[in-house]
């Protein structure tokens, strides 16, 4: 995929919703071990609402699609994940503006803006055992891939980096959120936010790859 238009962006979002449906039980299990136990259920509810809105009236630009996702997640997903993922999508939407299509550099820049939004909202840093532990390596990988790669290359690099980084949250001791209350007992569990971030980025990569 050399560029990404509104239809491709909407298709990627639908792929995200399918992925969350497939993994919501696992995400809830991860969250039950060190958090509120509702991460998977919350994301399922949010992305189902997103798909309903796309079915009703699909926006005409990539940025408008991302903004629809942002506002829907913020209004329908409880806990910390709604505001965090909502802010990520909103910052990405703002970054791409009214562009009709997105190239590899723009997709990389949108991911970077999304990560910056998560940091601004959650006040977390790499090593705190949160979704930013998956997001930051993904952004770095995306930026490297964007120098010569396609949109699909950028998203594949981001997804691979996020998957590796999410698995590496297991030995960390949580320093943010409800998991931080557990102290050393949070060690040995993959962070659910980092894992869902990896799943969402893999969804984007899969959608871009299948688009050719």
MARTIBA-809517 format. One record per residue (C-alpha): residue number from 1; residue in one letter; x, y, z. Coordinates in nm, 3 decimals. Example, Ala and Ser with C-alpha at 12.3 -4.5 7.8 and 13.67 -1.06 7.14 Angstrom:
+-----+------+---------+---------+---------+
| seq | type |      c1 |      c2 |      c3 |
+-----+------+---------+---------+---------+
|   1 |    a |   1.230 |  -0.450 |   0.780 |
|   2 |    s |   1.367 |  -0.106 |   0.714 |
+-----+------+---------+---------+---------+
END
This chain:
+-----+------+---------+---------+---------+
| seq | type |      c1 |      c2 |      c3 |
+-----+------+---------+---------+---------+
|   1 |    x |   0.000 |   0.000 |   0.000 |
|   2 |    x |   0.164 |   0.325 |  -0.118 |
|   3 |    x |  -0.098 |   0.554 |   0.036 |
|   4 |    x |  -0.405 |   0.532 |   0.255 |
|   5 |    x |  -0.740 |   0.699 |   0.184 |
|   6 |    x |  -1.057 |   0.725 |   0.391 |
|   7 |    x |  -1.191 |   0.388 |   0.278 |
|   8 |    x |  -0.865 |   0.214 |   0.366 |
|   9 |    x |  -0.856 |   0.389 |   0.704 |
|  10 |    x |  -1.212 |   0.279 |   0.777 |
|  11 |    x |  -1.125 |  -0.077 |   0.672 |
|  12 |    x |  -0.831 |  -0.073 |   0.912 |
|  13 |    x |  -1.056 |   0.046 |   1.193 |
|  14 |    x |  -1.300 |  -0.237 |   1.120 |
|  15 |    x |  -1.004 |  -0.475 |   1.135 |
|  16 |    x |  -0.921 |  -0.330 |   1.477 |
|  17 |    x |  -1.275 |  -0.400 |   1.595 |
|  18 |    x |  -1.253 |  -0.762 |   1.476 |
|  19 |    x |  -0.919 |  -0.810 |   1.650 |
|  20 |    x |  -1.053 |  -0.675 |   1.978 |
|  21 |    x |  -1.351 |  -0.911 |   1.950 |
|  22 |    x |  -1.108 |  -1.202 |   1.905 |
|  23 |    x |  -0.886 |  -1.107 |   2.197 |
|  24 |    x |  -1.115 |  -0.936 |   2.447 |
|  25 |    x |  -1.130 |  -1.236 |   2.680 |
|  26 |    x |  -0.750 |  -1.254 |   2.692 |
|  27 |    x |  -0.725 |  -0.878 |   2.752 |
|  28 |    x |  -0.978 |  -0.897 |   3.032 |
|  29 |    x |  -0.785 |  -1.186 |   3.186 |
|  30 |    x |  -0.462 |  -0.985 |   3.175 |
|  31 |    x |  -0.638 |  -0.688 |   3.333 |
|  32 |    x |  -0.797 |  -0.908 |   3.601 |
|  33 |    x |  -0.448 |  -1.009 |   3.715 |
|  34 |    x |  -0.320 |  -0.656 |   3.776 |
|  35 |    x |  -0.606 |  -0.414 |   3.716 |
|  36 |    x |  -0.983 |  -0.369 |   3.713 |
|  37 |    x |  -1.052 |  -0.670 |   3.492 |
|  38 |    x |  -1.257 |  -0.474 |   3.241 |
|  39 |    x |  -1.007 |  -0.377 |   2.970 |
|  40 |    x |  -1.126 |  -0.624 |   2.709 |
|  41 |    x |  -1.494 |  -0.562 |   2.775 |
|  42 |    x |  -1.446 |  -0.186 |   2.760 |
|  43 |    x |  -1.265 |  -0.198 |   2.427 |
|  44 |    x |  -1.524 |  -0.432 |   2.275 |
|  45 |    x |  -1.800 |  -0.191 |   2.371 |
|  46 |    x |  -1.609 |   0.103 |   2.228 |
|  47 |    x |  -1.516 |  -0.052 |   1.896 |
|  48 |    x |  -1.865 |  -0.194 |   1.845 |
|  49 |    x |  -1.993 |   0.162 |   1.880 |
|  50 |    x |  -1.728 |   0.280 |   1.634 |
|  51 |    x |  -1.836 |   0.024 |   1.372 |
|  52 |    x |  -2.201 |   0.121 |   1.417 |
|  53 |    x |  -2.112 |   0.483 |   1.341 |
|  54 |    x |  -1.902 |   0.385 |   1.039 |
|  55 |    x |  -2.192 |   0.177 |   0.909 |
|  56 |    x |  -2.426 |   0.473 |   0.946 |
|  57 |    x |  -2.208 |   0.738 |   0.782 |
|  58 |    x |  -1.847 |   0.670 |   0.678 |
|  59 |    x |  -1.637 |   0.991 |   0.684 |
|  60 |    x |  -1.465 |   1.116 |   0.369 |
|  61 |    x |  -1.106 |   1.165 |   0.485 |
|  62 |    x |  -0.862 |   0.958 |   0.694 |
|  63 |    x |  -0.853 |   1.231 |   0.955 |
|  64 |    x |  -1.231 |   1.235 |   0.988 |
|  65 |    x |  -1.235 |   0.857 |   1.034 |
|  66 |    x |  -0.974 |   0.884 |   1.309 |
|  67 |    x |  -1.169 |   1.164 |   1.478 |
|  68 |    x |  -1.486 |   0.953 |   1.472 |
|  69 |    x |  -1.294 |   0.672 |   1.646 |
|  70 |    x |  -1.154 |   0.916 |   1.902 |
|  71 |    x |  -1.483 |   1.076 |   2.001 |
|  72 |    x |  -1.664 |   0.742 |   2.013 |
|  73 |    x |  -1.403 |   0.574 |   2.234 |
|  74 |    x |  -1.392 |   0.871 |   2.470 |
|  75 |    x |  -1.771 |   0.870 |   2.507 |
|  76 |    x |  -1.824 |   0.493 |   2.534 |
|  77 |    x |  -1.516 |   0.337 |   2.696 |
|  78 |    x |  -1.482 |   0.362 |   3.072 |
|  79 |    x |  -1.173 |   0.352 |   3.289 |
|  80 |    x |  -0.841 |   0.484 |   3.170 |
|  81 |    x |  -0.835 |   0.317 |   2.830 |
|  82 |    x |  -1.114 |   0.528 |   2.676 |
|  83 |    x |  -0.947 |   0.865 |   2.735 |
|  84 |    x |  -0.602 |   0.726 |   2.651 |
|  85 |    x |  -0.691 |   0.557 |   2.323 |
|  86 |    x |  -0.934 |   0.838 |   2.243 |
|  87 |    x |  -0.661 |   1.096 |   2.287 |
|  88 |    x |  -0.426 |   0.888 |   2.072 |
|  89 |    x |  -0.675 |   0.878 |   1.784 |
|  90 |    x |  -0.761 |   1.246 |   1.828 |
|  91 |    x |  -0.396 |   1.354 |   1.813 |
|  92 |    x |  -0.347 |   1.136 |   1.503 |
|  93 |    x |  -0.655 |   1.292 |   1.343 |
|  94 |    x |  -0.528 |   1.642 |   1.414 |
|  95 |    x |  -0.187 |   1.556 |   1.272 |
|  96 |    x |  -0.320 |   1.436 |   0.935 |
|  97 |    x |  -0.575 |   1.719 |   0.910 |
|  98 |    x |  -0.788 |   1.726 |   0.596 |
|  99 |    x |  -0.550 |   1.524 |   0.376 |
| 100 |    x |  -0.730 |   1.302 |   0.125 |
| 101 |    x |  -0.460 |   1.033 |   0.140 |
| 102 |    x |  -0.176 |   0.949 |   0.377 |
| 103 |    x |   0.171 |   0.839 |   0.268 |
| 104 |    x |   0.427 |   0.649 |   0.477 |
| 105 |    x |   0.573 |   0.961 |   0.637 |
| 106 |    x |   0.228 |   1.092 |   0.731 |
| 107 |    x |   0.130 |   0.759 |   0.887 |
| 108 |    x |   0.453 |   0.759 |   1.087 |
| 109 |    x |   0.390 |   1.117 |   1.199 |
| 110 |    x |   0.034 |   1.025 |   1.299 |
| 111 |    x |   0.160 |   0.738 |   1.513 |
| 112 |    x |   0.412 |   0.971 |   1.676 |
| 113 |    x |   0.140 |   1.226 |   1.751 |
| 114 |    x |  -0.080 |   0.950 |   1.895 |
| 115 |    x |   0.198 |   0.838 |   2.130 |
| 116 |    x |   0.260 |   1.196 |   2.238 |
| 117 |    x |  -0.108 |   1.223 |   2.321 |
| 118 |    x |  -0.094 |   0.910 |   2.535 |
| 119 |    x |   0.206 |   1.047 |   2.724 |
| 120 |    x |   0.035 |   1.383 |   2.775 |
| 121 |    x |  -0.284 |   1.220 |   2.901 |
| 122 |    x |  -0.136 |   0.940 |   3.109 |
| 123 |    x |   0.185 |   1.105 |   3.232 |
| 124 |    x |   0.360 |   0.769 |   3.190 |
| 125 |    x |   0.709 |   0.696 |   3.063 |
| 126 |    x |   0.872 |   0.390 |   2.913 |
| 127 |    x |   0.932 |   0.140 |   3.191 |
| 128 |    x |   0.621 |   0.228 |   3.390 |
| 129 |    x |   0.445 |  -0.087 |   3.258 |
| 130 |    x |   0.172 |   0.086 |   3.055 |
| 131 |    x |   0.061 |   0.107 |   2.693 |
| 132 |    x |   0.338 |   0.358 |   2.624 |
| 133 |    x |   0.590 |   0.074 |   2.666 |
| 134 |    x |   0.451 |  -0.069 |   2.341 |
| 135 |    x |   0.376 |   0.265 |   2.175 |
| 136 |    x |   0.720 |   0.426 |   2.195 |
| 137 |    x |   0.917 |   0.139 |   2.034 |
| 138 |    x |   0.647 |   0.121 |   1.768 |
| 139 |    x |   0.690 |   0.488 |   1.685 |
| 140 |    x |   1.068 |   0.454 |   1.662 |
| 141 |    x |   1.035 |   0.155 |   1.431 |
| 142 |    x |   0.778 |   0.338 |   1.219 |
| 143 |    x |   1.002 |   0.642 |   1.180 |
| 144 |    x |   1.290 |   0.426 |   1.058 |
| 145 |    x |   1.067 |   0.237 |   0.815 |
| 146 |    x |   0.914 |   0.558 |   0.679 |
| 147 |    x |   1.247 |   0.676 |   0.540 |
| 148 |    x |   1.228 |   0.433 |   0.249 |
| 149 |    x |   0.923 |   0.213 |   0.306 |
| 150 |    x |   0.557 |   0.211 |   0.215 |
| 151 |    x |   0.255 |   0.260 |   0.444 |
| 152 |    x |   0.241 |  -0.117 |   0.487 |
| 153 |    x |   0.613 |  -0.127 |   0.575 |
| 154 |    x |   0.567 |   0.144 |   0.838 |
| 155 |    x |   0.275 |  -0.032 |   1.002 |
| 156 |    x |   0.443 |  -0.374 |   0.989 |
| 157 |    x |   0.752 |  -0.232 |   1.161 |
| 158 |    x |   0.537 |  -0.061 |   1.424 |
| 159 |    x |   0.335 |  -0.375 |   1.491 |
| 160 |    x |   0.640 |  -0.600 |   1.523 |
| 161 |    x |   0.809 |  -0.359 |   1.763 |
| 162 |    x |   0.494 |  -0.324 |   1.973 |
| 163 |    x |   0.446 |  -0.700 |   1.996 |
| 164 |    x |   0.800 |  -0.750 |   2.120 |
| 165 |    x |   0.776 |  -0.460 |   2.363 |
| 166 |    x |   0.440 |  -0.572 |   2.503 |
| 167 |    x |   0.583 |  -0.913 |   2.593 |
| 168 |    x |   0.872 |  -0.736 |   2.764 |
| 169 |    x |   0.637 |  -0.561 |   3.010 |
| 170 |    x |   0.598 |  -0.887 |   3.205 |
| 171 |    x |   0.915 |  -0.850 |   3.419 |
| 172 |    x |   0.845 |  -0.482 |   3.493 |
| 173 |    x |   0.699 |  -0.352 |   3.819 |
| 174 |    x |   0.404 |  -0.122 |   3.750 |
| 175 |    x |   0.449 |   0.243 |   3.844 |
| 176 |    x |   0.121 |   0.383 |   3.710 |
| 177 |    x |  -0.248 |   0.311 |   3.748 |
| 178 |    x |  -0.421 |   0.045 |   3.951 |
| 179 |    x |  -0.145 |  -0.208 |   3.880 |
| 180 |    x |   0.099 |   0.012 |   4.073 |
| 181 |    x |  -0.096 |  -0.068 |   4.392 |
| 182 |    x |   0.032 |  -0.424 |   4.362 |
| 183 |    x |   0.398 |  -0.322 |   4.371 |
| 184 |    x |   0.622 |  -0.625 |   4.320 |
| 185 |    x |   0.316 |  -0.847 |   4.272 |
| 186 |    x |   0.263 |  -0.681 |   3.933 |
| 187 |    x |   0.585 |  -0.847 |   3.812 |
| 188 |    x |   0.529 |  -1.148 |   3.589 |
| 189 |    x |   0.218 |  -1.017 |   3.411 |
| 190 |    x |   0.200 |  -0.859 |   3.067 |
| 191 |    x |   0.044 |  -0.513 |   3.081 |
| 192 |    x |  -0.304 |  -0.528 |   2.922 |
| 193 |    x |  -0.273 |  -0.179 |   2.773 |
| 194 |    x |   0.057 |  -0.262 |   2.608 |
| 195 |    x |  -0.091 |  -0.584 |   2.474 |
| 196 |    x |  -0.402 |  -0.416 |   2.333 |
| 197 |    x |  -0.180 |  -0.150 |   2.175 |
| 198 |    x |   0.017 |  -0.426 |   2.003 |
| 199 |    x |  -0.304 |  -0.592 |   1.882 |
| 200 |    x |  -0.438 |  -0.265 |   1.740 |
| 201 |    x |  -0.114 |  -0.191 |   1.557 |
| 202 |    x |  -0.107 |  -0.546 |   1.420 |
| 203 |    x |  -0.461 |  -0.486 |   1.293 |
| 204 |    x |  -0.343 |  -0.180 |   1.103 |
| 205 |    x |  -0.049 |  -0.371 |   0.955 |
| 206 |    x |  -0.268 |  -0.662 |   0.849 |
| 207 |    x |  -0.521 |  -0.431 |   0.688 |
| 208 |    x |  -0.251 |  -0.238 |   0.499 |
| 209 |    x |  -0.083 |  -0.559 |   0.382 |
| 210 |    x |  -0.407 |  -0.711 |   0.256 |
| 211 |    x |  -0.486 |  -0.390 |   0.065 |
| 212 |    x |  -0.179 |  -0.454 |  -0.154 |
+-----+------+---------+---------+---------+
END
